[in-house]
Amino acid sequence: AKSDKSEPPARSGGTRAVPEKRSKPTEAGGDNEPSKALLAKKKEAVPLLVSGCADQTISEIIAGRYNPISTNHGKVVYKKQKPGSIDVMIYYWDERDGPELCGWWFGPNVGGDQVWAYHPSRTAATPPASEWNVPHDGQIDPSFSVSVSREGAPEKAPDKAPGKTREASVEPPAKEARR
């Protein structure tokens, strides 16, 4: 338990609850993939920069530089690098708990039910550059972006197929009812 850090806000514009994910996050080798392959993915990953967000509260929490730290469900997990702030992770969750939970997430921990942003891409090898739902159950925020951090990183952009947009039929997960 982290006693020196405050919990993410659970108010309008802040962290939102999503249906609980039943399976556990996985580390290298936990996805029925060879652990060497997952470790290679992490080693090849470059830092990311998250910027722009129409929601000021969420922007203050998630904007910043993210470094690759591990893997989950076959893809690299990134963690915001800002000492003394709330932990923020970018991670991929596969379909094992249902298609409505599959995609890329921003949250304080991998697989948690508190999240700030969501992208339903099942094919992107890295967090998509644009078209994120911020907050996770809101509309696409056109000002929100994920890009390669230029500080010491080779020229490599996050995956985004040119000329392709998200399918309109993809729905973000429903918000858990407030009690």
PyRosetta script that sets phi, psi and omega in degrees:
from pyrosetta import init, pose_from_sequence

init()
pose = pose_from_sequence("AKSDKSEPPARSGGTRAVPEKRSKPTEAGGDNEPSKALLAKKKEAVPLLVSGCADQTISEIIAGRYNPISTNHGKVVYKKQKPGSIDVMIYYWDERDGPELCGWWFGPNVGGDQVWAYHPSRTAATPPASEWNVPHDGQIDPSFSVSVSREGAPEKAPDKAPGKTREASVEPPAKEARR")
pose.set_psi(1, 139.2)
pose.set_omega(1, -178.6)
pose.set_phi(2, -99.2)
pose.set_psi(2, 102.5)
pose.set_omega(2, -177.3)
pose.set_phi(3, -86.9)
pose.set_psi(3, -18.9)
pose.set_omega(3, -177.8)
pose.set_phi(4, -87.1)
pose.set_psi(4, -3.0)
pose.set_omega(4, -178.9)
pose.set_phi(5, -121.1)
pose.set_psi(5, 140.0)
pose.set_omega(5, 178.4)
pose.set_phi(6, -77.3)
pose.set_psi(6, 156.5)
pose.set_omega(6, 177.3)
pose.set_phi(7, -76.9)
pose.set_psi(7, 151.8)
pose.set_omega(7, 177.7)
pose.set_phi(8, -60.5)
pose.set_psi(8, 147.5)
pose.set_omega(8, -179.6)
pose.set_phi(9, -66.2)
pose.set_psi(9, 143.4)
pose.set_omega(9, 178.9)
pose.set_phi(10, -114.3)
pose.set_psi(10, 54.9)
pose.set_omega(10, -178.8)
pose.set_phi(11, -128.3)
pose.set_psi(11, 173.9)
pose.set_omega(11, 179.6)
pose.set_phi(12, -55.3)
pose.set_psi(12, 128.5)
pose.set_omega(12, -178.9)
pose.set_phi(13, 87.2)
pose.set_psi(13, -9.3)
pose.set_omega(13, 179.8)
pose.set_phi(14, -102.9)
pose.set_psi(14, -147.9)
pose.set_omega(14, -179.5)
pose.set_phi(15, -66.2)
pose.set_psi(15, 142.7)
pose.set_omega(15, 179.1)
pose.set_phi(16, -122.2)
pose.set_psi(16, 150.3)
pose.set_omega(16, 178.0)
pose.set_phi(17, -89.1)
pose.set_psi(17, 143.3)
pose.set_omega(17, 174.8)
pose.set_phi(18, -122.3)
pose.set_psi(18, 164.5)
pose.set_omega(18, 177.4)
pose.set_phi(19, -54.2)
pose.set_psi(19, 142.4)
pose.set_omega(19, -177.6)
pose.set_phi(20, -63.4)
pose.set_psi(20, 134.1)
pose.set_omega(20, 175.8)
pose.set_phi(21, -84.1)
pose.set_psi(21, 128.0)
pose.set_omega(21, -174.5)
pose.set_phi(22, -79.9)
pose.set_psi(22, -36.5)
pose.set_omega(22, -177.7)
pose.set_phi(23, -83.9)
pose.set_psi(23, 167.7)
pose.set_omega(23, -177.1)
pose.set_phi(24, -94.6)
pose.set_psi(24, 151.5)
pose.set_omega(24, 172.0)
pose.set_phi(25, -60.0)
pose.set_psi(25, 154.8)
pose.set_omega(25, -180.0)
pose.set_phi(26, -118.7)
pose.set_psi(26, 153.7)
pose.set_omega(26, 174.4)
pose.set_phi(27, -108.6)
pose.set_psi(27, -178.0)
pose.set_omega(27, -180.0)
pose.set_phi(28, -50.6)
pose.set_psi(28, 126.9)
pose.set_omega(28, 179.2)
pose.set_phi(29, 90.9)
pose.set_psi(29, -13.2)
pose.set_omega(29, -176.8)
pose.set_phi(30, -83.0)
pose.set_psi(30, -4.5)
pose.set_omega(30, -177.5)
pose.set_phi(31, -100.3)
pose.set_psi(31, 17.4)
pose.set_omega(31, -172.7)
pose.set_phi(32, 63.0)
pose.set_psi(32, 22.5)
pose.set_omega(32, 172.4)
pose.set_phi(33, -109.9)
pose.set_psi(33, 150.3)
pose.set_omega(33, 177.2)
pose.set_phi(34, -59.9)
pose.set_psi(34, 133.7)
pose.set_omega(34, -177.1)
pose.set_phi(35, -60.9)
pose.set_psi(35, -30.8)
pose.set_omega(35, 178.5)
pose.set_phi(36, -62.6)
pose.set_psi(36, -38.5)
pose.set_omega(36, 179.3)
pose.set_phi(37, -65.7)
pose.set_psi(37, -41.4)
pose.set_omega(37, 179.2)
pose.set_phi(38, -69.3)
pose.set_psi(38, -39.9)
pose.set_omega(38, 177.8)
pose.set_phi(39, -64.2)
pose.set_psi(39, -34.5)
pose.set_omega(39, 176.7)
pose.set_phi(40, -65.9)
pose.set_psi(40, -39.2)
pose.set_omega(40, 177.0)
pose.set_phi(41, -59.4)
pose.set_psi(41, -45.2)
pose.set_omega(41, -179.6)
pose.set_phi(42, -64.3)
pose.set_psi(42, -41.6)
pose.set_omega(42, -178.1)
pose.set_phi(43, -65.4)
pose.set_psi(43, -35.4)
pose.set_omega(43, -179.2)
pose.set_phi(44, -80.7)
pose.set_psi(44, -16.2)
pose.set_omega(44, -176.7)
pose.set_phi(45, -67.6)
pose.set_psi(45, 148.0)
pose.set_omega(45, 179.6)
pose.set_phi(46, -113.5)
pose.set_psi(46, 157.1)
pose.set_omega(46, 177.1)
pose.set_phi(47, -61.8)
pose.set_psi(47, 151.3)
pose.set_omega(47, 179.9)
pose.set_phi(48, -117.4)
pose.set_psi(48, 155.3)
pose.set_omega(48, 176.1)
pose.set_phi(49, -121.0)
pose.set_psi(49, 124.9)
pose.set_omega(49, 178.9)
pose.set_phi(50, -106.9)
pose.set_psi(50, 127.8)
pose.set_omega(50, -177.9)
pose.set_phi(51, -148.0)
pose.set_psi(51, 166.2)
pose.set_omega(51, 178.4)
pose.set_phi(52, 65.6)
pose.set_psi(52, 132.5)
pose.set_omega(52, 176.2)
pose.set_phi(53, -172.1)
pose.set_psi(53, 128.4)
pose.set_omega(53, -179.5)
pose.set_phi(54, -67.4)
pose.set_psi(54, -29.1)
pose.set_omega(54, -180.0)
pose.set_phi(55, -90.1)
pose.set_psi(55, 107.9)
pose.set_omega(55, -175.1)
pose.set_phi(56, -60.2)
pose.set_psi(56, -39.6)
pose.set_omega(56, -179.6)
pose.set_phi(57, -62.3)
pose.set_psi(57, -47.5)
pose.set_omega(57, 179.4)
pose.set_phi(58, -67.2)
pose.set_psi(58, -39.6)
pose.set_omega(58, 179.2)
pose.set_phi(59, -57.5)
pose.set_psi(59, -44.0)
pose.set_omega(59, 179.8)
pose.set_phi(60, -62.1)
pose.set_psi(60, -28.5)
pose.set_omega(60, -179.2)
pose.set_phi(61, -82.7)
pose.set_psi(61, -45.9)
pose.set_omega(61, -168.1)
pose.set_phi(62, -104.7)
pose.set_psi(62, -13.9)
pose.set_omega(62, 178.4)
pose.set_phi(63, -67.4)
pose.set_psi(63, 139.7)
pose.set_omega(63, 177.6)
pose.set_phi(64, 146.4)
pose.set_psi(64, -169.8)
pose.set_omega(64, -178.1)
pose.set_phi(65, -96.7)
pose.set_psi(65, 137.1)
pose.set_omega(65, -178.6)
pose.set_phi(66, -123.1)
pose.set_psi(66, 135.1)
pose.set_omega(66, 176.7)
pose.set_phi(67, -110.4)
pose.set_psi(67, 147.0)
pose.set_omega(67, 175.7)
pose.set_phi(68, -67.5)
pose.set_psi(68, 133.4)
pose.set_omega(68, -177.7)
pose.set_phi(69, -125.8)
pose.set_psi(69, -26.1)
pose.set_omega(69, -178.2)
pose.set_phi(70, -166.1)
pose.set_psi(70, -163.5)
pose.set_omega(70, 175.5)
pose.set_phi(71, -132.4)
pose.set_psi(71, 156.6)
pose.set_omega(71, 174.9)
pose.set_phi(72, -150.1)
pose.set_psi(72, 132.9)
pose.set_omega(72, 179.2)
pose.set_phi(73, 49.4)
pose.set_psi(73, 39.2)
pose.set_omega(73, 173.5)
pose.set_phi(74, 84.6)
pose.set_psi(74, 4.5)
pose.set_omega(74, -179.2)
pose.set_phi(75, -133.9)
pose.set_psi(75, 158.1)
pose.set_omega(75, -175.3)
pose.set_phi(76, -69.2)
pose.set_psi(76, 141.9)
pose.set_omega(76, 173.6)
pose.set_phi(77, -102.9)
pose.set_psi(77, 136.8)
pose.set_omega(77, 179.3)
pose.set_phi(78, -115.8)
pose.set_psi(78, 146.7)
pose.set_omega(78, 179.1)
pose.set_phi(79, -127.8)
pose.set_psi(79, 136.7)
pose.set_omega(79, 178.4)
pose.set_phi(80, -65.6)
pose.set_psi(80, 135.7)
pose.set_omega(80, -177.7)
pose.set_phi(81, -104.8)
pose.set_psi(81, 83.8)
pose.set_omega(81, 176.4)
pose.set_phi(82, -146.5)
pose.set_psi(82, 98.1)
pose.set_omega(82, -179.1)
pose.set_phi(83, -56.3)
pose.set_psi(83, 139.7)
pose.set_omega(83, 177.3)
pose.set_phi(84, 83.9)
pose.set_psi(84, -0.1)
pose.set_omega(84, 179.2)
pose.set_phi(85, -105.5)
pose.set_psi(85, 172.7)
pose.set_omega(85, 176.3)
pose.set_phi(86, -61.2)
pose.set_psi(86, 138.6)
pose.set_omega(86, 174.7)
pose.set_phi(87, -64.2)
pose.set_psi(87, 133.9)
pose.set_omega(87, 175.7)
pose.set_phi(88, -132.5)
pose.set_psi(88, 126.5)
pose.set_omega(88, -179.8)
pose.set_phi(89, -118.3)
pose.set_psi(89, 148.8)
pose.set_omega(89, 168.1)
pose.set_phi(90, -113.7)
pose.set_psi(90, 123.8)
pose.set_omega(90, -176.7)
pose.set_phi(91, -147.1)
pose.set_psi(91, 160.4)
pose.set_omega(91, 177.9)
pose.set_phi(92, -103.5)
pose.set_psi(92, 139.8)
pose.set_omega(92, 175.2)
pose.set_phi(93, -124.2)
pose.set_psi(93, 126.3)
pose.set_omega(93, -177.1)
pose.set_phi(94, -84.8)
pose.set_psi(94, -170.2)
pose.set_omega(94, -173.2)
pose.set_phi(95, -81.1)
pose.set_psi(95, 4.8)
pose.set_omega(95, -174.4)
pose.set_phi(96, -59.3)
pose.set_psi(96, -22.4)
pose.set_omega(96, 177.3)
pose.set_phi(97, -109.6)
pose.set_psi(97, 15.6)
pose.set_omega(97, 178.8)
pose.set_phi(98, 114.1)
pose.set_psi(98, 148.9)
pose.set_omega(98, -176.7)
pose.set_phi(99, -64.3)
pose.set_psi(99, -25.8)
pose.set_omega(99, -179.4)
pose.set_phi(100, -70.5)
pose.set_psi(100, -15.6)
pose.set_omega(100, 178.3)
pose.set_phi(101, -102.8)
pose.set_psi(101, -2.1)
pose.set_omega(101, -176.9)
pose.set_phi(102, -80.3)
pose.set_psi(102, 132.2)
pose.set_omega(102, 176.7)
pose.set_phi(103, 144.9)
pose.set_psi(103, -166.7)
pose.set_omega(103, -179.2)
pose.set_phi(104, -96.6)
pose.set_psi(104, 140.9)
pose.set_omega(104, -174.3)
pose.set_phi(105, -133.9)
pose.set_psi(105, 150.6)
pose.set_omega(105, 165.8)
pose.set_phi(106, -111.0)
pose.set_psi(106, 124.5)
pose.set_omega(106, 178.2)
pose.set_phi(107, -158.8)
pose.set_psi(107, 168.9)
pose.set_omega(107, -179.3)
pose.set_phi(108, -72.7)
pose.set_psi(108, -17.1)
pose.set_omega(108, 174.7)
pose.set_phi(109, -153.2)
pose.set_psi(109, 157.8)
pose.set_omega(109, -178.1)
pose.set_phi(110, -69.6)
pose.set_psi(110, 124.3)
pose.set_omega(110, 176.7)
pose.set_phi(111, 82.7)
pose.set_psi(111, 4.8)
pose.set_omega(111, -179.1)
pose.set_phi(112, -75.4)
pose.set_psi(112, 168.9)
pose.set_omega(112, -179.1)
pose.set_phi(113, -96.9)
pose.set_psi(113, 2.7)
pose.set_omega(113, 174.6)
pose.set_phi(114, -105.4)
pose.set_psi(114, 123.1)
pose.set_omega(114, -176.6)
pose.set_phi(115, -142.2)
pose.set_psi(115, 161.3)
pose.set_omega(115, 178.9)
pose.set_phi(116, -112.6)
pose.set_psi(116, -34.4)
pose.set_omega(116, -175.3)
pose.set_phi(117, -146.6)
pose.set_psi(117, 156.3)
pose.set_omega(117, -175.9)
pose.set_phi(118, -146.6)
pose.set_psi(118, 141.6)
pose.set_omega(118, 172.2)
pose.set_phi(119, -134.2)
pose.set_psi(119, 126.1)
pose.set_omega(119, -174.0)
pose.set_phi(120, -80.0)
pose.set_psi(120, 9.4)
pose.set_omega(120, -177.6)
pose.set_phi(121, -60.8)
pose.set_psi(121, 128.9)
pose.set_omega(121, 175.3)
pose.set_phi(122, -101.0)
pose.set_psi(122, -10.4)
pose.set_omega(122, -173.6)
pose.set_phi(123, -108.1)
pose.set_psi(123, -19.9)
pose.set_omega(123, -177.8)
pose.set_phi(124, -66.1)
pose.set_psi(124, 129.1)
pose.set_omega(124, 178.9)
pose.set_phi(125, -76.1)
pose.set_psi(125, -24.4)
pose.set_omega(125, 177.5)
pose.set_phi(126, -129.4)
pose.set_psi(126, 166.6)
pose.set_omega(126, 179.1)
pose.set_phi(127, -56.0)
pose.set_psi(127, 129.6)
pose.set_omega(127, -178.6)
pose.set_phi(128, -60.0)
pose.set_psi(128, 151.0)
pose.set_omega(128, -176.0)
pose.set_phi(129, -71.2)
pose.set_psi(129, -31.2)
pose.set_omega(129, -175.0)
pose.set_phi(130, -151.0)
pose.set_psi(130, -175.9)
pose.set_omega(130, 178.5)
pose.set_phi(131, 66.6)
pose.set_psi(131, 39.8)
pose.set_omega(131, 176.8)
pose.set_phi(132, -88.0)
pose.set_psi(132, 143.6)
pose.set_omega(132, 171.4)
pose.set_phi(133, -84.8)
pose.set_psi(133, 116.2)
pose.set_omega(133, 179.8)
pose.set_phi(134, -134.2)
pose.set_psi(134, 114.9)
pose.set_omega(134, -6.4)
pose.set_phi(135, -61.9)
pose.set_psi(135, 173.6)
pose.set_omega(135, -171.6)
pose.set_phi(136, -56.7)
pose.set_psi(136, -29.8)
pose.set_omega(136, -178.7)
pose.set_phi(137, -103.2)
pose.set_psi(137, 12.7)
pose.set_omega(137, 179.7)
pose.set_phi(138, -99.0)
pose.set_psi(138, -166.6)
pose.set_omega(138, 179.0)
pose.set_phi(139, -78.5)
pose.set_psi(139, 167.4)
pose.set_omega(139, 173.5)
pose.set_phi(140, -65.0)
pose.set_psi(140, 131.5)
pose.set_omega(140, 178.1)
pose.set_phi(141, -96.4)
pose.set_psi(141, 105.8)
pose.set_omega(141, -176.7)
pose.set_phi(142, -67.7)
pose.set_psi(142, -16.5)
pose.set_omega(142, -179.6)
pose.set_phi(143, -87.9)
pose.set_psi(143, -12.7)
pose.set_omega(143, -176.5)
pose.set_phi(144, -81.1)
pose.set_psi(144, 133.3)
pose.set_omega(144, 178.6)
pose.set_phi(145, -143.9)
pose.set_psi(145, 151.3)
pose.set_omega(145, 174.6)
pose.set_phi(146, -122.5)
pose.set_psi(146, 123.8)
pose.set_omega(146, -178.8)
pose.set_phi(147, -138.6)
pose.set_psi(147, 170.3)
pose.set_omega(147, 177.1)
pose.set_phi(148, -73.2)
pose.set_psi(148, 133.0)
pose.set_omega(148, 176.0)
pose.set_phi(149, -73.6)
pose.set_psi(149, 125.2)
pose.set_omega(149, -176.3)
pose.set_phi(150, -75.9)
pose.set_psi(150, -11.0)
pose.set_omega(150, -179.1)
pose.set_phi(151, -72.7)
pose.set_psi(151, 96.1)
pose.set_omega(151, 176.5)
pose.set_phi(152, 72.6)
pose.set_psi(152, 14.7)
pose.set_omega(152, -178.8)
pose.set_phi(153, -105.9)
pose.set_psi(153, 142.8)
pose.set_omega(153, 175.0)
pose.set_phi(154, -68.4)
pose.set_psi(154, 160.2)
pose.set_omega(154, 179.2)
pose.set_phi(155, -70.4)
pose.set_psi(155, 102.3)
pose.set_omega(155, 178.2)
pose.set_phi(156, -155.6)
pose.set_psi(156, 118.6)
pose.set_omega(156, -177.5)
pose.set_phi(157, -90.9)
pose.set_psi(157, 152.7)
pose.set_omega(157, 173.1)
pose.set_phi(158, -59.9)
pose.set_psi(158, 151.2)
pose.set_omega(158, -177.5)
pose.set_phi(159, -61.4)
pose.set_psi(159, 128.5)
pose.set_omega(159, 170.1)
pose.set_phi(160, -156.2)
pose.set_psi(160, 115.6)
pose.set_omega(160, -178.9)
pose.set_phi(161, -66.8)
pose.set_psi(161, 126.8)
pose.set_omega(161, -179.7)
pose.set_phi(162, -63.7)
pose.set_psi(162, 136.2)
pose.set_omega(162, 175.6)
pose.set_phi(163, 76.5)
pose.set_psi(163, 2.6)
pose.set_omega(163, -179.4)
pose.set_phi(164, -109.3)
pose.set_psi(164, 141.5)
pose.set_omega(164, 176.3)
pose.set_phi(165, -122.3)
pose.set_psi(165, 167.2)
pose.set_omega(165, -180.0)
pose.set_phi(166, -68.0)
pose.set_psi(166, 150.4)
pose.set_omega(166, 176.7)
pose.set_phi(167, -74.6)
pose.set_psi(167, 137.4)
pose.set_omega(167, -178.2)
pose.set_phi(168, -65.2)
pose.set_psi(168, -21.7)
pose.set_omega(168, -176.7)
pose.set_phi(169, -78.9)
pose.set_psi(169, -9.8)
pose.set_omega(169, -178.8)
pose.set_phi(170, -79.0)
pose.set_psi(170, 119.9)
pose.set_omega(170, -178.9)
pose.set_phi(171, -104.7)
pose.set_psi(171, 137.0)
pose.set_omega(171, 173.6)
pose.set_phi(172, -70.1)
pose.set_psi(172, 161.0)
pose.set_omega(172, -178.8)
pose.set_phi(173, -62.8)
pose.set_psi(173, 149.1)
pose.set_omega(173, 179.2)
pose.set_phi(174, -74.9)
pose.set_psi(174, 144.2)
pose.set_omega(174, 178.9)
pose.set_phi(175, -72.1)
pose.set_psi(175, 139.4)
pose.set_omega(175, 176.8)
pose.set_phi(176, -67.2)
pose.set_psi(176, 140.7)
pose.set_omega(176, -179.5)
pose.set_phi(177, -61.8)
pose.set_psi(177, 137.0)
pose.set_omega(177, 177.6)
pose.set_phi(178, -76.2)
pose.set_psi(178, 147.6)
pose.set_omega(178, -178.5)
pose.set_phi(179, -105.1)
pose.dump_pdb("model.pdb")
